[in-house]
């Protein structure tokens, strides 16, 4: 290794002598890689292809001891730090330019306790990997809607997913977490131990430490009824009006999402994606109005596994390579005037890969008290996302502008709140809106556990001390 210039927390840089770097590397059970090493480019690749940052050092952690060593190394040398779990977040905060990236993705351990209906899962897992292990026992926790999403980022930001109507958000299923704090200590947070910190982990993001493993509550989940009903874009207004009314009558067992997008055949379409977690006969009855509405181009609703349900969106949002820009808000209502605006603008998408998505949050996820978890946006509502995706970096400016214009037109109808996991990199001013009345309590936690803001490469809650 040679001497290395590394970015510091104050925005400057420092030179790390080769002997210092080598000593750090020798103390890790995992690998320390830098530019030119095998695996470097793979480790710095994340879901959003727009992110092309080059860390000076990547600590590919094999376990908690490597994370502790990395945190101490960063503190001792004043280094800027980023933390990568699944790397699925739109902002790309997992990857820092010219600094130290703590990479948890090699940490894939998971142990299921079928008798106790719990699972202990390491922070490098994706939901697809986690679901495969838990479903071997007919069990599941609320995960995301894309199998390549990491369990860590989703859970720490709240965690909307297919099971949220029946079993709450991902964070509602969290029993405990082990994490390395900014002073390099490994602690356990739960309702009984470090309960203030545990509250902050239930939606407060990666602001308080590096979680090494999560303990989740599991629920019996057998075959599910799920799939898509696809209509031509020409009927999009009718489809979304039906979708709005259908959602209001959904039982806890059912979740319905919607999308304005382009089909595999290249046709603009309006899609309702629905799942029923429970008795299949009850699901057929609940799905009947959806399947009888209009004359769809296709109806793929059928019994399937929860593992397969979690892959329904995978093809539309492939991991890595694709350029992406995203804006989002919560909507309390889907009024006719709003839907007219959204459909009209969706007809002018600049890429067949782009889309507008709606996820209905209701049931168990909406019945939790607003101050019971750091994620406090607890009522019946829709998370809506306008997502531009394209391949040619030369087209970036046009897609970004289209996305911003769409979001600006819709924002007067929005609630003013936003899902923190769907904030883009430019929206630091909206972090307070993601936490509403819980924001000041989170600042107090940040002051206690990370007063120097070591963990700042995230949707950052800035300390005031």
C-alpha positions as CSV (number, residue, x, y, z in Angstrom):
1,X,0.0,0.0,0.0
2,X,1.1,3.6,-0.7
3,X,0.4,6.8,1.3
4,X,-3.2,7.8,0.7
5,X,-5.1,11.1,0.6
6,X,-8.4,10.8,2.4
7,X,-11.3,13.2,2.9
8,X,-12.0,14.3,6.5
9,X,-15.2,15.2,8.3
10,X,-14.5,19.0,7.9
11,X,-14.4,18.7,4.1
12,X,-10.6,18.9,4.0
13,X,-8.3,16.0,3.6
14,X,-5.4,14.2,5.3
15,X,-2.5,11.9,4.2
16,X,-2.6,8.4,5.7
17,X,0.8,6.8,5.7
18,X,1.0,3.4,4.1
19,X,2.1,1.8,7.4
20,X,-1.0,3.2,9.1
21,X,-3.3,1.9,6.4
22,X,-1.6,-1.5,6.4
23,X,-1.9,-1.8,10.2
24,X,-5.7,-1.1,9.8
25,X,-6.0,-3.7,7.1
26,X,-4.1,-6.3,9.1
27,X,-6.5,-5.9,12.0
28,X,-9.5,-6.7,10.0
29,X,-11.0,-10.2,9.4
30,X,-12.5,-8.9,6.2
31,X,-10.7,-7.1,3.4
32,X,-9.6,-3.5,3.1
33,X,-9.7,-2.5,-0.5
34,X,-8.9,0.6,-2.5
35,X,-8.8,1.6,-6.1
36,X,-7.1,-1.0,-8.3
37,X,-7.8,-3.9,-5.9
38,X,-10.0,-6.8,-6.9
39,X,-13.6,-6.3,-5.8
40,X,-13.2,-2.5,-5.5
41,X,-15.7,-1.6,-8.2
42,X,-18.2,-4.2,-7.2
43,X,-18.1,-3.0,-3.6
44,X,-18.7,0.7,-4.6
45,X,-21.6,-0.1,-7.0
46,X,-25.1,0.7,-5.7
47,X,-28.6,0.4,-7.0
48,X,-28.7,3.9,-8.5
49,X,-26.4,4.0,-11.6
50,X,-26.0,7.8,-11.2
51,X,-23.8,7.2,-8.2
52,X,-20.2,6.8,-9.3
53,X,-18.2,7.8,-6.3
54,X,-14.8,6.4,-5.4
55,X,-14.0,5.8,-1.8
56,X,-10.3,6.0,-0.7
57,X,-10.8,2.9,1.4
58,X,-13.5,0.3,1.6
59,X,-13.6,-1.9,4.7
60,X,-15.5,-5.0,3.7
61,X,-16.5,-6.1,7.2
62,X,-16.8,-9.7,8.2
63,X,-18.4,-9.0,11.6
64,X,-18.9,-6.5,14.4
65,X,-15.2,-6.4,15.3
66,X,-14.4,-5.1,11.9
67,X,-17.0,-2.4,12.2
68,X,-15.7,-1.4,15.7
69,X,-12.1,-1.2,14.2
70,X,-13.4,0.9,11.3
71,X,-15.2,3.4,13.5
72,X,-12.2,3.8,15.7
73,X,-9.9,4.3,12.7
74,X,-12.3,6.9,11.3
75,X,-12.4,8.8,14.6
76,X,-8.7,8.6,15.2
77,X,-8.0,10.2,11.9
78,X,-11.0,12.4,11.5
79,X,-12.2,10.7,8.4
80,X,-15.5,11.1,6.6
81,X,-17.5,7.8,6.8
82,X,-20.3,6.2,4.8
83,X,-22.0,2.9,5.6
84,X,-23.3,0.5,3.0
85,X,-25.8,-2.2,3.7
86,X,-27.8,-3.2,0.6
87,X,-26.9,0.0,-1.2
88,X,-30.5,0.4,-2.6
89,X,-31.2,4.0,-1.4
90,X,-31.8,6.5,-4.2
91,X,-29.3,9.1,-2.7
92,X,-26.3,6.8,-2.9
93,X,-25.2,7.9,0.6
94,X,-23.7,4.5,1.1
95,X,-20.8,5.6,-1.0
96,X,-18.5,8.5,-0.1
97,X,-16.1,10.2,-2.4
98,X,-12.4,9.9,-1.3
99,X,-13.2,8.7,2.2
100,X,-13.8,5.5,4.3
101,X,-16.8,3.3,3.3
102,X,-17.8,0.7,5.9
103,X,-19.2,-2.1,3.8
104,X,-21.6,-4.4,5.6
105,X,-22.7,-6.3,2.5
106,X,-20.5,-9.4,3.2
107,X,-22.4,-9.9,6.5
108,X,-25.1,-12.3,5.4
109,X,-25.8,-14.4,8.5
110,X,-29.4,-15.2,9.5
111,X,-30.7,-17.5,12.2
112,X,-34.4,-18.3,12.4
113,X,-36.0,-19.5,15.6
114,X,-39.2,-21.1,14.3
115,X,-40.5,-22.0,17.8
116,X,-40.0,-18.4,19.1
117,X,-40.9,-16.9,15.8
118,X,-37.9,-14.6,15.7
119,X,-34.9,-14.2,13.4
120,X,-31.5,-12.6,14.0
121,X,-30.2,-11.2,10.7
122,X,-26.9,-9.5,9.9
123,X,-27.0,-6.0,8.3
124,X,-25.7,-7.0,4.9
125,X,-28.7,-9.1,4.0
126,X,-31.3,-8.1,1.3
127,X,-34.9,-8.8,1.8
128,X,-34.8,-11.5,-0.9
129,X,-32.1,-13.3,1.1
130,X,-33.9,-12.8,4.4
131,X,-37.3,-14.0,3.0
132,X,-35.7,-17.2,1.6
133,X,-34.5,-18.2,5.0
134,X,-37.6,-17.3,7.0
135,X,-40.0,-18.8,4.4
136,X,-38.3,-22.1,4.8
137,X,-40.3,-22.2,8.0
138,X,-43.4,-20.6,6.6
139,X,-42.6,-17.3,8.4
140,X,-42.0,-13.7,7.4
141,X,-41.5,-10.1,8.7
142,X,-42.6,-7.0,6.9
143,X,-39.9,-6.3,4.2
144,X,-39.9,-4.1,1.2
145,X,-41.4,-4.5,-2.3
146,X,-38.1,-5.2,-4.1
147,X,-36.1,-8.2,-3.2
148,X,-32.7,-6.5,-3.7
149,X,-33.5,-3.8,-1.0
150,X,-31.3,-4.1,2.0
151,X,-32.9,-5.0,5.4
152,X,-30.8,-2.4,7.2
153,X,-31.7,0.8,5.4
154,X,-35.4,-0.1,4.9
155,X,-35.9,-1.0,8.6
156,X,-34.0,2.0,10.0
157,X,-36.1,4.3,7.8
158,X,-39.5,2.8,8.8
159,X,-40.0,0.1,6.2
160,X,-43.1,0.1,4.0
161,X,-43.8,-3.4,2.6
162,X,-46.4,-5.9,1.5
163,X,-47.2,-7.1,5.1
164,X,-47.6,-3.6,6.6
165,X,-51.4,-3.7,6.6
166,X,-51.5,-6.9,8.7
167,X,-48.2,-6.8,10.6
168,X,-47.0,-3.1,10.6
169,X,-43.9,-1.6,9.2
170,X,-40.5,-3.3,9.2
171,X,-39.5,-1.2,12.2
172,X,-42.7,-2.3,14.0
173,X,-41.3,-5.9,13.7
174,X,-37.9,-5.0,15.2
175,X,-37.3,-6.6,18.7
176,X,-33.7,-5.5,19.2
177,X,-30.6,-4.4,17.4
178,X,-26.9,-4.6,18.0
179,X,-25.0,-1.5,16.9
180,X,-21.6,0.2,17.1
181,X,-22.0,3.7,18.3
182,X,-19.8,6.7,17.4
183,X,-17.5,6.1,20.3
184,X,-16.8,2.5,19.0
185,X,-18.9,0.7,21.6
186,X,-21.0,-2.3,20.7
187,X,-24.4,-2.0,22.4
188,X,-27.8,-3.7,22.3
189,X,-30.9,-1.6,21.9
190,X,-34.4,-2.9,22.7
191,X,-37.5,-1.9,24.6
192,X,-35.7,-3.0,27.8
193,X,-32.1,-1.9,27.1
194,X,-31.1,1.5,25.9
195,X,-34.7,2.1,25.1
196,X,-34.2,5.7,24.0
197,X,-31.8,4.6,21.4
198,X,-34.1,1.8,20.3
199,X,-36.9,4.3,19.8
200,X,-34.6,6.3,17.5
201,X,-33.7,3.2,15.4
202,X,-37.4,2.7,14.7
203,X,-37.3,5.1,11.7
204,X,-34.5,7.4,12.6
205,X,-32.1,6.1,9.9
206,X,-28.4,5.5,10.3
207,X,-27.9,8.6,12.5
208,X,-27.0,6.9,15.7
209,X,-24.5,4.1,14.9
210,X,-23.8,1.2,12.6
211,X,-26.3,-1.6,13.2
212,X,-24.6,-5.0,13.0
213,X,-27.7,-7.2,13.3
214,X,-31.4,-7.0,13.7
215,X,-33.7,-9.2,15.7
216,X,-37.2,-9.4,14.1
217,X,-40.6,-10.8,15.1
218,X,-41.8,-13.4,12.5
219,X,-45.4,-14.2,11.5
220,X,-46.9,-17.2,9.8
221,X,-47.2,-16.4,6.1
222,X,-48.1,-19.2,3.7
223,X,-49.1,-19.0,0.1
224,X,-50.4,-15.6,-0.8
225,X,-52.8,-14.3,-3.6
226,X,-51.0,-11.6,-5.6
227,X,-50.4,-10.2,-9.0
228,X,-51.1,-7.3,-11.4
229,X,-54.2,-6.1,-13.3
230,X,-53.0,-4.1,-16.3
231,X,-55.1,-1.6,-18.2
232,X,-54.3,0.7,-21.2
233,X,-53.0,4.2,-20.2
234,X,-56.0,5.6,-22.1
235,X,-58.1,4.5,-19.1
236,X,-55.6,5.6,-16.4
237,X,-57.9,8.2,-14.9
238,X,-60.7,5.6,-14.4
239,X,-58.2,3.0,-13.1
240,X,-56.8,5.4,-10.5
241,X,-60.2,6.5,-9.4
242,X,-61.2,2.9,-8.9
243,X,-57.9,2.2,-7.2
244,X,-58.5,5.1,-4.7
245,X,-61.9,3.8,-3.7
246,X,-60.8,0.1,-3.7
247,X,-57.9,1.0,-1.2
248,X,-60.3,2.6,1.2
249,X,-62.1,-0.8,1.6
250,X,-59.1,-3.0,1.8
251,X,-58.9,-5.2,4.9
252,X,-55.6,-5.4,6.8
253,X,-54.7,-8.6,4.9
254,X,-54.7,-6.8,1.5
255,X,-52.3,-4.2,0.1
256,X,-52.8,-2.5,-3.2
257,X,-50.2,-0.4,-5.1
258,X,-50.6,1.3,-8.5
259,X,-48.3,2.3,-11.3
260,X,-48.3,4.4,-14.4
261,X,-45.6,2.9,-16.5
262,X,-44.7,1.2,-19.8
263,X,-45.3,-2.5,-20.3
264,X,-42.7,-5.0,-21.5
265,X,-44.3,-4.7,-24.9
266,X,-43.7,-1.0,-25.0
267,X,-47.2,0.1,-24.3
268,X,-48.1,2.8,-21.8
269,X,-50.2,1.2,-19.1
270,X,-52.0,1.8,-15.8
271,X,-51.4,-1.1,-13.3
272,X,-52.9,-2.1,-10.0
273,X,-50.7,-4.5,-8.0
274,X,-52.4,-6.3,-5.2
275,X,-51.6,-8.9,-2.5
276,X,-53.7,-10.7,0.0
277,X,-51.9,-12.2,3.0
278,X,-54.2,-14.8,4.4
279,X,-56.8,-17.5,3.5
280,X,-56.8,-17.8,-0.3
281,X,-60.6,-18.1,-0.6
282,X,-61.0,-14.9,1.4
283,X,-58.4,-13.3,-0.9
284,X,-60.4,-14.3,-4.0
285,X,-63.5,-12.6,-2.5
286,X,-61.5,-9.5,-1.6
287,X,-59.9,-9.3,-5.0
288,X,-63.1,-9.8,-7.0
289,X,-64.0,-6.1,-7.5
290,X,-60.5,-5.4,-8.8
291,X,-60.6,-8.3,-11.2
292,X,-64.1,-7.4,-12.5
293,X,-63.3,-3.8,-13.1
294,X,-63.2,-2.8,-16.7
295,X,-61.6,-4.9,-19.4
296,X,-57.9,-5.4,-18.5
297,X,-55.2,-6.2,-20.9
298,X,-53.9,-8.8,-18.5
299,X,-54.7,-10.2,-15.0
300,X,-51.8,-12.1,-13.4
301,X,-53.4,-12.5,-9.9
302,X,-52.9,-16.0,-8.7
303,X,-51.7,-18.0,-5.7
304,X,-47.9,-17.5,-5.2
305,X,-45.3,-17.5,-2.5
306,X,-44.3,-14.5,-0.4
307,X,-40.8,-14.8,-1.8
308,X,-42.2,-14.4,-5.3
309,X,-44.5,-11.5,-4.2
310,X,-41.4,-9.7,-3.1
311,X,-40.0,-9.8,-6.6
312,X,-42.9,-8.4,-8.5
313,X,-41.2,-5.0,-9.0
314,X,-37.7,-6.4,-9.5
315,X,-37.7,-6.3,-13.3
316,X,-38.9,-2.7,-13.4
317,X,-36.1,-1.5,-11.1
318,X,-33.0,-3.6,-11.8
319,X,-30.0,-3.2,-9.5
320,X,-27.1,-1.1,-10.7
321,X,-26.3,0.5,-14.1
322,X,-29.5,2.4,-14.7
323,X,-29.5,6.2,-14.1
324,X,-32.2,7.2,-11.6
325,X,-33.7,10.4,-10.2
326,X,-36.7,10.2,-7.8
327,X,-39.0,12.6,-5.9
328,X,-41.7,11.6,-3.4
329,X,-44.4,12.8,-1.0
330,X,-47.3,11.5,1.0
331,X,-50.9,12.1,-0.2
332,X,-53.8,12.0,2.1
333,X,-56.3,12.0,-0.7
334,X,-56.3,11.1,-4.4
335,X,-58.8,13.7,-5.6
336,X,-60.0,13.9,-9.2
337,X,-58.2,17.1,-9.9
338,X,-54.9,15.7,-8.6
339,X,-55.3,12.5,-10.6
340,X,-56.0,14.5,-13.8
341,X,-52.7,16.3,-13.3
342,X,-50.8,13.1,-12.6
343,X,-52.1,11.2,-15.5
344,X,-51.6,14.0,-18.0
345,X,-48.0,14.5,-16.9
346,X,-47.3,10.7,-16.8
347,X,-48.3,10.6,-20.5
348,X,-45.2,12.7,-21.2
349,X,-42.6,10.5,-19.6
350,X,-39.2,10.8,-21.3
351,X,-38.2,7.1,-20.9
352,X,-40.1,3.8,-21.1
353,X,-38.3,2.8,-17.9
354,X,-39.8,5.7,-15.9
355,X,-42.9,5.4,-13.8
356,X,-45.2,6.8,-11.1
357,X,-45.9,4.6,-8.2
358,X,-48.5,4.7,-5.4
359,X,-48.3,2.6,-2.2
360,X,-51.3,2.6,0.2
361,X,-50.4,2.7,3.9
362,X,-53.2,1.5,6.1
363,X,-54.2,-1.1,8.7
364,X,-51.7,-2.1,11.4
365,X,-49.0,0.3,10.1
366,X,-51.5,3.2,10.5
367,X,-52.7,2.3,14.0
368,X,-49.4,2.9,15.8
369,X,-49.2,6.1,17.9
370,X,-47.3,8.8,16.1
371,X,-44.8,9.1,19.0
372,X,-44.3,5.4,19.6
373,X,-41.6,5.2,17.0
374,X,-39.3,7.7,15.4
375,X,-41.3,7.0,12.2
376,X,-44.4,9.0,13.2
377,X,-46.4,9.4,9.9
378,X,-49.1,7.0,11.1
379,X,-52.4,7.4,9.2
380,X,-54.2,6.0,6.2
381,X,-52.4,7.6,3.2
382,X,-50.5,7.1,0.0
383,X,-46.7,7.3,-0.6
384,X,-46.3,8.4,-4.1
385,X,-43.1,8.3,-6.1
386,X,-42.2,9.8,-9.5
387,X,-39.2,7.9,-10.7
388,X,-37.2,8.7,-13.8
389,X,-34.9,5.9,-15.1
390,X,-32.7,6.1,-18.2
391,X,-29.4,4.7,-19.6
392,X,-27.6,7.5,-21.3
393,X,-25.9,10.0,-18.9
394,X,-26.1,12.7,-21.5
395,X,-29.9,12.7,-21.0
396,X,-29.7,13.4,-17.3
397,X,-30.7,17.0,-17.2
398,X,-33.9,16.4,-19.1
399,X,-35.0,13.6,-16.9
400,X,-34.2,15.5,-13.7
401,X,-36.2,18.5,-14.9
402,X,-39.2,16.4,-15.9
403,X,-39.2,14.7,-12.5
404,X,-39.0,18.0,-10.7
405,X,-41.7,19.6,-12.8
406,X,-44.0,16.6,-12.2
407,X,-43.4,16.8,-8.4
408,X,-43.9,20.5,-8.2
409,X,-47.2,20.2,-10.0
410,X,-48.4,17.6,-7.5
411,X,-47.0,19.1,-4.3
412,X,-49.9,21.6,-3.6
413,X,-52.0,18.5,-3.1
414,X,-49.5,16.7,-0.8
415,X,-49.7,16.4,3.0
416,X,-46.3,18.2,3.5
417,X,-44.9,15.0,4.9
418,X,-42.5,12.5,3.2
419,X,-41.2,8.9,3.7
420,X,-37.5,9.4,4.7
421,X,-36.4,6.4,2.7
422,X,-37.7,8.1,-0.4
423,X,-36.0,11.5,0.0
424,X,-33.5,12.3,-2.7
425,X,-30.0,13.7,-2.1
426,X,-31.0,17.4,-2.5
427,X,-33.8,17.4,0.1
428,X,-32.1,18.1,3.5
429,X,-34.7,20.8,4.1
430,X,-37.4,18.1,4.1
431,X,-35.9,15.8,6.8
432,X,-38.0,17.6,9.4
433,X,-41.1,16.9,7.3
434,X,-40.2,13.2,7.4
435,X,-40.3,13.2,11.2
436,X,-42.9,15.8,12.0
437,X,-43.3,16.2,15.8
438,X,-40.6,13.6,16.6
439,X,-37.8,15.6,15.0
440,X,-36.6,17.5,18.2
441,X,-36.5,14.2,20.1
442,X,-34.3,12.8,17.4
443,X,-32.0,15.8,17.6
444,X,-31.6,15.2,21.4
445,X,-30.7,11.5,20.7
446,X,-28.1,12.7,18.1
447,X,-26.6,15.0,20.6
448,X,-26.3,12.1,23.1
449,X,-25.0,9.3,20.8
450,X,-23.2,11.2,17.9
451,X,-22.5,14.8,19.0
452,X,-19.7,15.1,16.4
453,X,-21.9,13.9,13.6
454,X,-19.6,11.1,12.6
455,X,-22.6,9.4,10.9
456,X,-23.6,12.1,8.6
457,X,-23.7,10.4,5.2
458,X,-27.5,9.7,5.5
459,X,-30.7,11.7,5.7
460,X,-28.9,13.6,8.4
461,X,-30.3,14.7,11.7
462,X,-27.8,17.4,12.7
463,X,-26.7,17.6,16.3
464,X,-26.8,21.0,18.0
465,X,-24.1,20.5,20.6
